[in-house]
Amino acid sequence: MNHAIVQAANKHFSSNYFEARQKFRDYVRDAVVGEAAVYPSPARGPGGEELSTDVVWFGNRGASKVGILISATHGAEGYCGSAAQLDWMAERGHENLKSDEAMLLIHAMNPYGFAWDRRVTQEGCDLNRNFIDFTVTLPRNDGYDALADSLVPSALEGPVFAHAEATIEKYRSTYGELAYRKARTTGQYRHPTGMFFGGFGPTVARETLERIVSDYNIAPRRLVMIVDYHTGLGPYGYGELQCEQASGMSGYQRARDIFGHSVTSPDLGTSSALVLNGTQDDYWQRILGDRHVYVCLEFGTYPPEVARPVLRADHWLRTYRPNEIDGELGRDIRRRVKQHYYPDSADWKEMVLYRSRQVHRQLMVGLRG
């Protein structure tokens, strides 16, 4: 056992968004050399608390090479990314930056989801499906349309629920498991209370990221490397480095040159994720092209079929029982979502930090390259 990493995990992982944010601010304050900023959110926490996305810049503001670490794109997955960011600061990663290098840490990209233990934004959107061009025709997802009322039925027991499950199983047996996964997860733009809803327009969280990118003048940089922390797909505790389809095979090759052969691609079928609509990398590709390297550092938790009833209950609660969000039922559903995306166990947390440190080191080497 690596006792140093275990001790770091005990220190850096938090029990809720507010603790994570305070730790982030404390580390930024203690680092002294970082330039911090706060981007308030119009959303509020479960107790009416103010929410925010917090950022810190380390290094030369005019650096041509910038690394970016992003947590809580999917809110409830923020526990992992926040701890990894804190660990980078605690290990004094900024001391390794050269004169033409900088690092930007974006903490709680989706503060509403983090505070409420939901994957989605305050608008009910999956932020990693929201980066499409809303001025053109939105992507179709006929499979989701066929399953919408079954994926989030009006009841979680009884005849309605049984009919929903039968409809899903019939679809799976008729079209196959891959078609079902595509229908459910790739993104849909017609059902605002449904799963993996990409929105009818840019979310507040997307606009916050765009504002941060503008404020820190990211677009003209010669090289930008982004690590976006996620949880929920793949083997338990394993940190898979996923590329997105937006960067294509050239983006995959750039990532592999830096992070090695463990990098996966949906184009090659090696990723635990499918080709998705409106991912964050769509945004980076638009503004940076081949001057960027994006990887989603995805840590596995539990199997997808364990996630399905958890996400279903979360969306069902907001759609059909909004008056119980703050009650015992709502708190129980929040606890289940959090538990799925944040296994609060020593082994999982140790694996997260071990892999994150490796990826951080590779990123720093890549900035030199």
N, C-alpha and C positions, 0 to 999 in steps of 0.2 A: 504494500500500500504506500502511495506517495502521500506522506502525512502533510507536506506543505500544501499540496493541492486540496486535500480534504479540509485543512484549516482555512484556505482561501475560499472554498465553496461555502463553508459555514458562515463566513464573513460577508460574502458578496451576494448570495441569493437572498431574496426578500420575501416577505409573507404577503405583501400587497403592493399596489402601484405607488401609494404614498410613501411607504418606506423606501422603495426603490428610488423614487425621485429624490428624497432627502439624502440618501446615500450618494447618489450621483452628484448632487450639489456640494456635498461635503468633500468628496474627492476632488472635484474641480477647484474648490476653494483651497484645499491643502496643496494641490499641485502648483498653485500660484501663477505658473507661466501660461496657463490656458486662458483664452478669451471666450467668456461665456455669454450666452444670450437665452432669453426665454420667449417662447411663442405661445401666448395664452390661447386656450381653446374656448369656444362659446359653450361647449358641453359642460355638464356638471357631474360630479361623482355620486355614488349611492347616498351619501349624506349631504348632498348639495355643495360639496367641496369644489374649489377651483381646480381646473386641470390645465396641463400645459405640455408642450414638447420642449425639452431643454437641449441645448446644444453647446458644444465647446470646440474651439479651434486651437490646435497646437501647431506651432511652427510658423514659418514665414508666410505672411498673408499673400505674398506675390509668388509663392512656389509654383512651379510648372507641373509638379507631380503631387497628387493628393489622394490619400486613402480616406474612405468614408465607412464608418461602422454604424449600422442602423438597427435599432431594436423596436419591437412591438408594431411592425407593419400589420400583423394580425395580433390584436391587443392581448389576448390571453396567452400568447406565446412570448410575451415580453419579459417574463421572469428569466428566461434563458439568456436573451440578448442583453438585458440590463446587467446581469452578473458578468457576462463576458466583457462588456465595456468597462465595468468597474475593475475587473481583473487587469485589463490592459493599462488602466491608469495606475493601479496599485503596483504593477510591475514596472512602472515608470517607462512605459513604451515611448513616451515623447522624447526621452533623452537620447534615443537612437536615431532621431530624425536628422537628416543632413540639411544643409542650408537651402537646398532647392526642393525640399519635401515638407509636407504638412499632413495633418490628420484632423478630420472632422468627425466628431461623435454626435449622432442624432439619437437622443434618448426619448423613447415613447412616441414614435411617429403617429401612433393612433392611441392617444391617451384615454379616450373614452372607452375603447375596448379593453385596455389594460386595467383601468379602474373598475370596470363592471365585469371583468372576466368573461368577455365576449370576443370572438374573432373579428366581428364586424365593427364598422365605424358608427358614429351617432346617427347616420342616415340609414343604417341597416345594410351597408355595402361591404362587400369583401374588397378591401383596399387593393389587394393584388389582382383584381379584375377591373379596376377602375381607371387604369391609365390608357384607355383607348381614345381615339379621336371621336369626340361626340358630335362633330360637324358633319360626319358622313353616316351612312346607314349602319345601324348597330348590328353586331353579329347575331345570327340566329342560332337557337339551340332547340331544335324540334323535339329532341329526346327529353329535355327538361320540361318542355311544355306538356308532353304526354304524361309526365310523372309528377308534375307540380303539386297536385292535390294529395298525392300519396306520400311524397317526401315530407310534406308538412301538413298532415291531416288535421281535421278539426278536433279530433279526440285521440288520446294516446292509449285507449283501451276500448274494448267493446266491438260491436259490429263495424263501425267506421274504421277503426284501426285495423281490424282483420282484413277488411276489403282493401285498404291501402297496402298492406303487406303482400296480399295476393297479387295485386296489380304490379308491384315491383318485381316479385318473383317471376311473374309471367313475362315481363319485359326482359329480365335477365336470361331466362331460358330461351326466349325467342331470338334475341339479338346478340346475346353473348355478354360476358363479363366486361370486356373492354368497352363495348358500346354503352353499357350501363355506367361505367366509371366516367366516360366522356360526357354523357348526358348530365350526370350529377355534379361534376366538379370543374369542368372547363370554363364555366362562366355563363351566366344568363342575364338578359337585360329586359325582361318583361314582368317579372314577379318580385316586387319590392319586399315582400315579407318572406321570400324563399331563401334557400341556401345559395351561396356563391353568387349573389346578386351583384352585378357590376355597376349598377346605378343608371340614372337617366342623365347624369352630368357629373362634373368633377366634385369630389367630396371636399370637405374642409381639410381633411388630413392630406389629400393630394395637393391642395392649394398651399398648405403649409410647407410641404416639401419643395414645391416650386418657388416659394418665397425664400426659403433657406438657400436654395441653389442660386437664386438671383442675388441675395444679400452677400453671399460669399464668392460671387463671380466664378462659379464652377465651370460654366460652359466653355470658356476659352482655354482651359488648362490643356497641357500637352498629354497628360496621362492621368486618368481617374480610375481608381480601383475601389469597388464597392463590395462590402460583405454585409448581407442582409440576413439576420438570424431568424430562423423559424423552427417550429417543433411540430411533430404529429405524423410524419411520414417516415417509413423505413424501419429498420431493426432498432430495438430499444437501445437508446444511448448512443447510437452511431451517428456521427456528424457527416452527412453526405453533402458534397459540394455540387450543387446543381446549377447548370446553365439554363437559360430560358431560350425559347425559340426565336425571340426577337433579334438576338445577336447572331443567329445562324451558326453555321459551322466555323466561320472565322472567329466568332466570339468564343466558341468552345475551344478552339485551338489556342487562342490567347490565354484563356484560363488554364488550360492544361499545361502550357509552357511554364506557368508560374506555380500552379498548385499540384501538378503531377497527374498521374494516370487515374487517381481516384475521382477526378472530376467526371460528372455524368451529363448526358444530354438527352432531352426528350426526342430530338430528331433522330438519334441513334437507338432509341428505345432502352437506354441504359439507366434512365432516371426513374426514381420511384414516383415522380410526378409526370403528368401528361402534358402535351402542348396546351397552354392556357391562353385565354384572351385577356388583354389589358393588364399584363404584369408590370411591375415596377421597371423591369428591364426594357419594356417598350419605351418608357420615358427616357432612360439613359441612352438608348440607341438613337432616339430622335435628336437629342441635343449634343451627343458626343461621337456617335458613330464608332469607328475603329480606334478612337482614342480612349476607350473605356474597357474595363474588365469587370463584369458583374458576376457574382456567385451568391446563390442562396445557400447558406449553411444550415441545413435541415437536420435536426436531431430527432431520431425516432422515439416514439413513446409506446402507444398501443395500436393494435391492428385497426384498419379502416372501419371494419364492421362494429368495432367498439365505439368509434367516433360517431357513427351515423345516428344512433339513438340519443347521444349527448347533444349533438347539434340540432337534431329534430326537436328535442325538448326545449332548447333555448329559443328557437324560432317560433315554436308553438306557443310558448309562454307570452312572447311579445305580441303575437297575433291574436290569440284567443283568450288569454287570461292576463291582460295588462294590469288589472287591478291587484294582482297577486305578486307583482314583481318584487315588492319590498317585504312580502310575507314569507312564511316558512317555506312554501313551495318554491318561490323565486330564489331564496337563499340556497336551497338544496340544489337547484339546477345550476346556479352559479358555481357552487362547490364542485359539482360533477365536471363542468367544463374546465375549470381550473385544474382539477386533478388529472384530466386527460392530457392537457397540454403542458402541464408542469408536474411531473412525478417528483414529489418532494421526498426523495430518497438519496442517501449518501452516494450510492454507486452511480446513479444517473448524473448527479451534479458533478461528481469527479470526472466522469467521462466528458461532460460538456466543457469543463475548463481545460482538460488535457488537450482535447481536439482544438478548442478555440485558440489556445496558445500556439499550437502548431500552425494554424491558419494565419494568425497574426504575424508570426515570424515569417511565413512565406510571403505575406503581403508586403512586409517591410523590405524583404529581399527583392520582390518584384518591382517596387518603386525605384530601386537602384538600377534595374535592368534596362 
